[in-house]
Amino acid sequence: MESPRRDIDKGKRHGIITLVLCLFSVCVWGKVNDGSKDGNEKPKSPIEVEKTSLKEAAKDTQKVVLDYADELVFDQNMNPDFQILKGNVRFHRAGMKMFCDSAYFYETSNSMDAFGNVRMEQGDTLFVFSDVMYYDGVNEIAQLRYNVRLQNRDVTLYTDSLNYDLIPNIGYYYAGGKIIDSQNELTSIYGEYSPDTKDAIFYFDVVLKGNNATLYSDTLQYNTATHIADICSPTVIQSDSGAIYSRDGWYDTNNNQSTLYKRSIVVNKTYFLTGDTIFYDRDNGYGEVFGGMFLEDTLRKVIMQGEYGYYFERNDSAMATDSAVMIDCSQIDTLYLHADTLRTITLADSTRLMKAYFNTRFYRRDIQGVCDSMVFDSRDTAIYMFRNPVLWNTAYQLFGDTIRIYMNDSTIDWMHIPSFAFAVQQKDTAFFDQISGKDMKGYFVDGNMDKVDVSGNVRTIFYPQEEDSTFTGLNNAISGFLSMTINHETGKMDKLTMWPEVEGSLTPIPMIKPKDLYLPDFRWYQSIRPKNPEDIFRRIKNDSEELPKKRRKFSNTVEDMPVP
């Protein structure tokens, strides 16, 4: 058996778990004095007697009472401060029971040292086991050492050094420990646990292992009843599907759900998501962002931003609104797209859809556009622009009821304007080359318009030029079909063919009348053309003269596109 009791620090009372210490009590025989020598001492009233009894009773509940020991040794001369107990030692204290092989009992300080198979019990919910225990009855702190195990229903704590403060009913370890409940296993250098509240606090090298994820942190608060971890320091949560990086929030290990603050980050194999506040459901692969959403598709090299949005991993869908923008970085020239709301979704057949509505504007170095709403469909790699669409390519402006743009490896291949189409190229401050017709198709090479085919009620206005760029007149023509090729270097018309019958005239410049300058439905929308990536956020008033005028016939809108 070890040497008698060592001193215990009385100055600090740490927070956590409690060992139920049993205190040993000695019956003291005292002589009852029934009065003073002169017999005139006033007896106590019944109320005073009751108060005294209650105080003494409360004090007695904190005492350790010896229930049994095979052997008791007390030597007034050799060991006047403690008694030695051996064999099947049992104590109790305030509803707690303590068992050990042997003990030193310090009656004066109501303290004790217990050795060998130490066990403490409180009802049928709390059990503590260790090899050695030192109990300070003055400060009501128990120190348990070596092979310590605390069992509180489905919660088990393991450590080699556990201090238990009986007043707040909290135990703590400081040299490494582990807590296991029905859901998780938590380890740390320092830890505290309260059986009353089920709250635990962990510091330094904290690791939480669950069924499908592992959490790493420096500081963590955790409740063993709710299985919710409060994130209060830089934390990483890793799983097979991805990882979470956060320094503020909470993590529900029971439901695999998190609420994350302060620009936390959620990543999986192909996506990177961050925002001011994120609600993330890992089982469903759903992340909802409030404030400053930034979602990056690292596989497709596409970024979606907005003040509110979500990402749904199961069907690879996302939404952004409130200053929403999509940035396509898959090519050398980056595409910037803005609308009131942006949505993307992957269908069951792997078809990829992107919807932009309303007040849609986009910018790329070689192409710009505005419309009310827009859809991209990966089945035909086509972009559909609805409701007053306008498209610009270098010096050309195109508009109509609907514009369809067909892509090839993220570069524009050809475009189609059905029902009604109008193309304009500015030649001078007052002169514009113009083509209108029922159906128009434009073909592109290296991002520049190479050829234009128009059919049905074709009408044209061109301003031919001499070699010195002097205008010779206004050429007005009408036919059924038109085909035009364009010089890539100059951007000017190379060849023009119209058939089967052509009606036209050439009007000299001095004889041109103002009414002859423009075809019917002519509009010049340069003022609403996006000038740079930042300009896509510019709002255009609905009653503005800058907006395209409605056509005689309208085709489908974005709402008509098939989306599950």
C-alpha positions in Angstrom: 0.0 0.0 0.0 1.2 3.5 -0.8 2.4 6.1 1.6 -0.2 8.2 3.4 -2.2 10.9 1.8 -0.5 13.6 -0.3 -1.7 17.2 -0.3 -4.3 18.3 -2.7 -4.4 21.7 -4.2 -7.3 23.5 -2.5 -7.1 26.7 -4.6 -8.6 25.6 -7.9 -11.9 23.8 -8.6 -11.9 22.6 -12.2 -15.1 21.8 -14.0 -16.1 18.1 -14.5 -17.1 14.6 -13.6 -17.6 13.4 -10.1 -16.5 10.5 -8.1 -18.8 9.6 -5.4 -16.7 9.5 -2.4 -17.7 7.8 0.7 -16.7 9.2 3.9 -15.8 7.4 7.0 -17.6 8.4 10.2 -16.6 7.8 13.8 -19.0 7.8 16.7 -17.9 10.3 19.3 -19.0 9.9 22.8 -19.7 13.2 24.5 -21.0 14.1 27.8 -24.3 16.0 27.8 -24.3 19.0 30.1 -27.8 19.7 31.3 -27.1 23.1 32.7 -24.5 25.5 34.1 -23.0 25.2 37.5 -25.5 27.5 38.9 -28.3 25.8 37.1 -29.6 29.1 35.6 -28.7 28.5 31.9 -31.7 29.2 29.6 -32.8 26.1 27.7 -33.1 26.2 23.9 -36.5 26.8 22.3 -37.9 24.1 20.0 -37.3 26.3 16.9 -33.7 26.8 17.8 -33.3 23.1 18.4 -34.8 22.4 15.0 -32.5 24.9 13.2 -29.5 23.3 14.8 -30.6 19.8 13.9 -31.1 20.8 10.3 -27.6 22.3 10.0 -26.0 19.3 11.6 -28.0 17.0 9.4 -26.9 18.9 6.3 -23.3 18.7 7.5 -23.6 15.0 8.2 -24.8 14.3 4.6 -21.3 15.3 3.4 -19.5 12.9 5.7 -18.0 9.7 4.7 -19.4 6.8 6.7 -17.5 3.4 7.0 -19.9 0.6 6.3 -17.5 -2.4 6.5 -13.9 -3.4 6.5 -12.3 -6.8 7.3 -9.6 -5.1 9.3 -9.2 -1.7 10.9 -5.8 -0.5 12.3 -5.3 2.7 14.2 -2.0 3.7 15.9 -2.2 6.9 17.9 1.6 7.1 18.2 2.7 6.0 14.7 -0.2 7.4 12.5 -2.3 9.8 14.6 -3.9 11.4 11.5 -5.4 8.4 9.7 -6.8 4.9 10.2 -5.8 2.0 8.0 -8.6 -0.1 6.5 -8.1 -3.5 4.8 -10.2 -6.0 3.0 -13.7 -5.4 1.4 -13.8 -1.8 2.4 -17.1 -0.1 1.9 -18.1 3.6 2.5 -21.1 5.8 1.7 -21.5 9.5 1.4 -24.7 11.4 0.5 -26.2 8.6 -1.5 -22.9 7.5 -3.0 -21.2 4.2 -2.3 -17.5 3.5 -2.5 -15.6 0.2 -2.6 -11.9 -0.6 -2.5 -9.4 -3.2 -1.2 -7.8 -0.9 1.3 -7.9 2.8 2.4 -6.4 5.5 4.6 -9.1 7.4 6.4 -8.4 11.0 7.7 -11.2 11.6 10.1 -10.3 15.2 11.0 -10.4 16.5 7.4 -13.1 14.0 6.3 -10.6 12.8 3.6 -9.4 9.4 2.5 -7.1 7.5 0.1 -8.4 4.4 -1.5 -6.3 1.6 -3.2 -7.1 -1.4 -5.3 -10.3 -2.1 -7.3 -11.7 1.3 -6.4 -15.4 1.6 -7.4 -17.9 4.4 -6.8 -21.6 4.2 -7.4 -24.4 6.8 -7.4 -27.8 5.2 -7.8 -27.9 3.0 -10.9 -26.7 5.7 -13.4 -23.1 6.6 -12.4 -20.2 4.3 -11.8 -16.5 5.1 -11.5 -13.6 2.7 -11.4 -9.9 3.2 -10.8 -6.8 1.8 -9.2 -6.3 4.7 -6.8 -8.4 7.5 -5.4 -7.5 10.5 -3.2 -10.4 12.4 -1.7 -10.2 15.9 -0.2 -13.2 16.2 2.1 -12.6 19.9 2.7 -12.7 20.9 -1.0 -14.8 17.9 -1.9 -12.6 16.9 -4.8 -11.6 13.4 -5.7 -8.5 12.5 -7.7 -8.7 9.1 -9.4 -5.6 7.6 -11.0 -4.7 4.7 -13.3 -7.2 2.7 -15.4 -10.0 5.2 -14.7 -13.3 4.4 -16.2 -16.5 6.4 -15.6 -19.8 4.9 -16.7 -22.9 7.1 -17.0 -25.7 5.2 -18.7 -24.5 4.9 -22.3 -21.6 7.2 -21.8 -18.1 5.9 -20.9 -15.1 8.0 -20.0 -11.6 6.5 -20.1 -8.4 8.1 -18.7 -5.5 7.5 -16.4 -6.0 10.7 -14.4 -9.4 12.1 -13.5 -10.3 14.8 -11.0 -13.9 15.0 -9.9 -15.4 18.0 -8.3 -18.4 16.9 -6.2 -19.9 20.3 -5.7 -20.7 21.1 -9.4 -20.7 17.4 -10.1 -18.1 17.7 -12.9 -15.1 15.5 -13.8 -12.1 16.5 -15.9 -8.9 14.9 -17.2 -5.8 16.7 -18.3 -3.4 14.1 -19.6 -5.4 12.5 -22.3 -8.8 10.8 -22.3 -11.6 9.4 -24.3 -15.4 9.6 -24.1 -17.6 7.1 -25.9 -21.4 7.3 -26.3 -23.9 5.5 -28.5 -23.0 7.5 -31.5 -19.4 8.8 -31.3 -16.0 8.5 -29.8 -14.2 11.6 -28.7 -10.5 12.0 -27.6 -8.5 15.0 -26.4 -5.7 16.0 -24.2 -8.0 17.9 -21.8 -11.7 17.1 -21.3 -14.6 17.8 -18.9 -17.9 16.0 -18.5 -21.0 16.7 -16.5 -23.3 13.7 -15.8 -26.1 16.1 -14.8 -26.2 18.1 -18.1 -24.5 15.6 -20.4 -22.3 18.4 -21.6 -18.6 17.8 -22.4 -15.8 20.2 -23.3 -12.6 19.1 -25.0 -9.4 21.0 -25.6 -6.2 20.2 -27.6 -5.9 17.5 -30.3 -9.7 16.9 -30.3 -10.9 14.0 -32.5 -14.6 13.0 -32.8 -15.1 9.7 -34.7 -18.6 8.9 -35.9 -20.1 6.2 -38.2 -19.4 8.1 -41.4 -17.3 11.1 -40.5 -14.3 12.2 -38.4 -14.0 15.7 -36.8 -10.7 17.3 -35.9 -10.5 20.5 -33.8 -8.6 22.2 -31.0 -11.7 23.1 -28.9 -15.1 21.4 -29.0 -18.3 21.4 -26.9 -20.4 18.3 -27.1 -23.6 16.9 -25.6 -23.9 13.2 -25.2 -27.7 13.2 -25.0 -28.3 15.2 -28.3 -25.0 14.2 -30.0 -24.6 17.8 -31.1 -21.1 19.3 -31.3 -20.7 23.0 -31.0 -17.8 24.3 -33.2 -15.9 27.1 -31.6 -12.4 26.9 -33.1 -11.0 25.9 -36.5 -12.5 22.5 -37.3 -12.4 20.0 -40.1 -15.1 17.3 -40.6 -14.0 14.6 -43.0 -16.1 11.9 -44.7 -15.9 9.7 -47.8 -17.9 12.2 -49.7 -16.0 15.4 -48.8 -15.0 17.7 -46.0 -16.3 20.7 -43.9 -14.0 23.5 -42.8 -15.5 25.8 -40.1 -14.6 27.8 -37.0 -18.1 28.6 -35.8 -21.3 26.6 -35.9 -22.8 23.2 -34.8 -22.7 19.7 -36.1 -25.6 17.2 -35.4 -23.8 13.9 -35.6 -27.1 12.0 -35.2 -28.6 13.4 -38.4 -25.4 14.4 -40.1 -26.6 18.1 -40.3 -24.6 21.3 -39.7 -25.3 25.0 -39.4 -22.0 26.8 -40.2 -21.1 30.5 -39.8 -18.3 32.9 -40.7 -17.6 31.8 -44.3 -17.3 28.1 -43.6 -16.5 25.8 -46.5 -18.1 22.6 -47.7 -16.2 20.6 -50.4 -16.9 17.3 -52.2 -15.2 15.6 -55.1 -16.2 18.2 -57.6 -17.8 21.1 -55.7 -16.6 23.9 -53.4 -19.2 25.8 -51.4 -18.8 28.7 -49.0 -21.0 31.5 -47.6 -21.8 33.6 -44.6 -24.1 31.0 -43.1 -24.5 27.4 -44.5 -27.1 24.8 -43.5 -25.6 21.5 -44.7 -27.3 18.1 -44.7 -24.6 15.6 -45.6 -26.8 12.5 -46.0 -28.9 14.3 -48.7 -26.0 16.3 -50.1 -27.9 19.5 -49.6 -26.3 22.9 -48.8 -28.3 26.1 -48.3 -26.4 29.4 -48.1 -27.5 32.7 -46.6 -25.3 35.6 -47.6 -22.3 35.7 -49.9 -22.8 32.3 -51.6 -19.9 31.1 -53.7 -20.3 27.7 -55.4 -17.6 26.3 -57.7 -17.9 23.3 -59.9 -14.2 22.3 -60.1 -14.9 19.7 -62.8 -16.8 22.0 -65.2 -14.9 25.1 -64.1 -18.1 27.0 -63.4 -18.7 29.4 -60.5 -22.2 30.4 -59.2 -22.6 33.3 -56.8 -25.5 35.1 -55.0 -26.7 36.4 -51.7 -28.9 33.3 -51.3 -28.8 29.9 -52.9 -28.4 26.2 -52.5 -26.6 23.1 -53.9 -28.3 19.7 -54.1 -25.7 16.9 -54.7 -28.2 14.2 -55.5 -29.3 15.6 -58.8 -26.3 17.9 -59.2 -28.5 21.0 -59.0 -27.9 24.5 -57.7 -29.7 27.9 -57.4 -28.6 31.4 -56.8 -30.5 34.6 -56.5 -30.0 38.2 -55.3 -27.1 39.6 -57.2 -26.7 36.2 -58.9 -23.9 35.6 -61.3 -22.5 32.5 -63.1 -18.9 32.5 -64.3 -17.7 30.0 -66.9 -14.0 29.6 -66.8 -13.8 26.5 -69.0 -12.4 28.4 -71.9 -9.7 31.1 -72.5 -12.4 33.7 -72.6 -14.5 33.7 -69.4 -18.3 34.1 -69.7 -20.1 36.2 -67.1 -23.9 35.7 -66.7 -26.3 37.6 -64.5 -30.0 37.2 -63.9 -32.4 37.7 -61.0 -32.3 33.9 -60.5 -29.9 31.2 -61.8 -30.6 27.5 -61.7 -28.7 24.4 -62.8 -29.8 20.8 -62.8 -28.7 17.4 -64.1 -31.5 15.2 -65.3 -31.7 11.4 -65.0 -30.3 10.9 -68.5 -27.3 13.2 -67.5 -28.7 16.1 -69.5 -27.5 19.3 -68.0 -29.9 22.3 -67.9 -29.1 25.9 -66.9 -31.9 28.5 -66.5 -31.4 32.3 -66.1 -34.4 34.5 -65.3 -35.3 37.4 -65.3 -33.3 40.5 -66.6 -30.6 38.3 -68.0 -27.3 39.8 -69.2 -24.1 38.2 -70.1 -20.6 39.2 -71.3 -17.7 37.4 -72.9 -15.0 39.1 -75.0 -16.4 37.7 -78.3 -20.1 37.7 -77.5 -22.6 39.7 -75.3 -26.3 39.5 -74.9 -29.4 40.6 -73.0 -32.9 39.0 -72.7 -35.6 38.4 -70.2 -34.7 34.7 -69.7 -32.3 32.1 -71.0 -31.8 28.3 -71.0 -28.8 26.1 -71.8 -29.6 22.5 -72.7 -26.6 20.1 -73.0 -28.6 17.7 -75.2 -28.0 19.9 -78.2 -25.4 22.1 -76.5 -27.7 25.1 -77.2 -28.5 28.3 -75.5 -32.0 29.6 -75.9 -32.7 33.4 -75.4 -36.3 34.3 -74.8 -38.3 37.6 -74.7 -36.7 40.5 -76.4 -33.3 38.9 -76.9 -30.3 40.9 -78.3 -27.0 39.4 -79.2 -23.7 41.1 -80.1 -20.7 39.7 -81.9 -17.9 42.2 -82.5 -19.6 44.8 -84.7 -22.8 42.9 -85.3 -26.1 43.2 -83.4 -28.8 40.5 -83.8 -32.2 40.4 -82.3 -35.5 38.6 -82.9 -38.3 36.8 -81.1 -36.0 34.0 -79.9 -32.3 33.4 -80.4 -30.8 29.9 -80.3 -27.0 29.7 -79.9 -25.3 26.3 -80.6 -22.0 25.7 -78.9 -19.0 23.5 -79.8 -16.7 22.9 -76.9 -18.0 26.1 -75.1 -17.3 28.3 -78.2 -20.2 29.5 -80.4 -20.6 27.4 -83.5 -23.7 28.8 -85.1 -26.9 30.6 -84.1 -30.5 30.5 -85.3 -33.2 33.2 -85.1 -36.6 31.8 -86.2 -39.9 33.6 -86.9 -38.4 37.1 -87.0 -34.8 38.1 -87.3 -32.9 41.4 -87.7 -29.1 41.9 -88.0 -27.4 45.3 -87.9 -23.8 46.5 -88.4 -22.9 50.2 -87.8 -21.0 51.7 -90.6 -21.1 55.3 -89.6 -22.8 57.4 -86.9 -25.9 57.6 -89.2 -25.4 54.6 -91.6 -26.2 51.0 -90.6 -26.0 47.9 -92.7 -29.3 46.0 -92.1 -30.8 42.5 -92.9 -34.2 41.3 -91.8 -36.2 38.2 -92.6 -38.3 35.4 -91.2 -35.5 33.0 -90.4 -31.8 33.7 -89.9 -28.8 31.5 -89.3 -25.3 32.7 -88.5 -22.1 30.6 -88.6 -19.0 31.4 -86.6 -15.3 30.6 -86.9 -12.9 31.2 -84.0 -15.7 33.2 -82.3 -16.3 35.6 -85.2 -19.2 35.6 -87.6 -18.3 33.9 -90.9 -21.5 33.4 -92.8 -25.2 34.5 -92.6 -28.1 32.8 -94.3 -31.6 34.4 -94.3 -34.8 33.1 -95.7 -38.4 34.5 -96.1 -39.2 38.1 -96.8 -35.5 39.1 -96.9 -34.9 42.8 -96.9 -31.6 44.6 -96.8 -30.0 48.0 -96.6 -26.2 48.2 -97.4 -23.9 51.2 -97.8 -21.3 50.3 -100.4 -17.9 51.9 -100.1 -15.0 52.8 -102.4 -11.5 51.7 -101.6 -10.9 54.9 -99.8 -14.0 54.1 -97.6 -16.2 56.7 -99.2 -19.8 55.7 -99.2 -21.3 55.5 -102.7 -25.0 55.3 -101.8 -27.7 53.2 -100.1 -28.5 49.8 -101.6 -32.0 48.6 -100.8 -33.0 45.1 -101.9 -35.8 42.6 -101.4 -35.7 38.8 -102.1 -36.7 35.4 -100.9 -33.2 34.2 -99.8 -29.9 35.6 -98.9 -26.4 34.2 -98.2 -23.5 36.4 -97.1 -19.9 35.7 -96.2 -17.8 37.9 -94.0 -14.1 38.7 -94.0 -12.6 37.7 -90.6 -9.8 40.3 -90.7 -11.9 43.3 -91.6 -15.3 42.2 -90.4 -16.8 43.5 -93.6 -19.0 41.7 -96.2 -17.0 39.5 -98.6 -19.7 38.1 -100.8 -23.5 38.6 -101.0 -25.9 36.4 -102.9 -29.7 36.9 -103.1 -32.2 34.8 -105.0 -34.5 33.8 -106.7 -35.8 37.2 -107.7 -34.3 40.5 -106.4 -35.9 43.9 -106.4 -33.6 46.7 -105.4 -32.2 50.1 -106.0 -29.1 52.2 -105.3 -29.8 55.7 -104.0 -26.9 58.2 -104.1 -25.9 59.6 -100.7 -27.2 63.2 -101.4 -30.6 61.8 -102.4 -31.1 59.6 -99.3 -34.2 60.6 -97.4 -34.4 60.0 -93.6 -37.3 57.5 -94.0 -35.1 55.4 -96.3 -32.2 55.0 -93.8 -33.8 52.2 -91.8 -35.8 49.0 -92.4 -39.1 48.5 -90.5 -38.5 47.3 -86.9 -34.9 48.7 -86.9 -33.5 49.3 -83.4 -30.0 50.1 -82.3 -29.4 48.8 -78.7 -25.8 49.7 -78.2 -26.6 51.6 -75.0 -27.8 48.4 -73.3 -24.9 46.3 -74.5 -22.8 44.8 -71.6 -19.4 46.6 -71.8 -17.5 44.5 -69.3 -18.1 41.8 -66.6 -19.2 44.4 -64.0 -21.8 45.8 -66.4 -23.9 42.7 -66.4 -25.4 43.9 -63.1 -26.8 47.1 -64.7 -30.5 47.3 -64.5 -32.7 48.4 -67.4 -36.1 50.0 -66.6 -39.0 48.2 -68.1 -40.3 51.3 -69.7 -37.0 52.3 -71.2 -36.8 53.2 -74.9 -33.5 51.2 -74.8 -35.4 47.9 -74.5 -36.2 45.9 -77.7 -39.8 46.3 -78.9 -42.1 43.3 -78.8 -42.4 41.5 -82.1 -45.4 40.4 -84.0 -45.0 36.9 -82.7 -43.4 35.4 -79.7 -42.0 31.9 -79.2 -41.5 29.8 -76.0 -40.4 31.3 -72.8 -38.0 29.9 -70.2 -41.0 28.6 -68.2 -41.9 26.3 -71.1 -38.6 24.5 -71.0 -38.8 20.9 -69.6 -37.5 20.8 -66.0 -38.5 18.0 -63.6 
